[in-house]
């Protein structure tokens, strides 16, 4: 989200800007969760194969 900069204290973000920001943060959080989840189970699989 490049349309709004939080360093501008003279202007409040619009509801649309906040909604877009929250959406982008949620998408990024899900992607990071999915990668961490996959890495965790890949590690577990490696440990099982080593036994």
C-alpha positions, 0 to 999 in steps of 0.5 A, a space after each residue: 500500500 503505497 498510497 498512504 504514509 503513516 508519517 503524515 500526522 496532518 492527514 488521517 487515512 480514509 476507511 478505504 485505505 485502512 481496509 486495504 492495509 488490513 487486507 494486505 497485512 492479513 494476506 501477508 500474515 497468511 502467506 507467512 503462516 503457510 510457509 512456516 507451517 510447510 517448513 515445520 512439517 518438512 522438518 518433521 518429515 526429515 526427522 522421521 526419515 532419519 530414524 
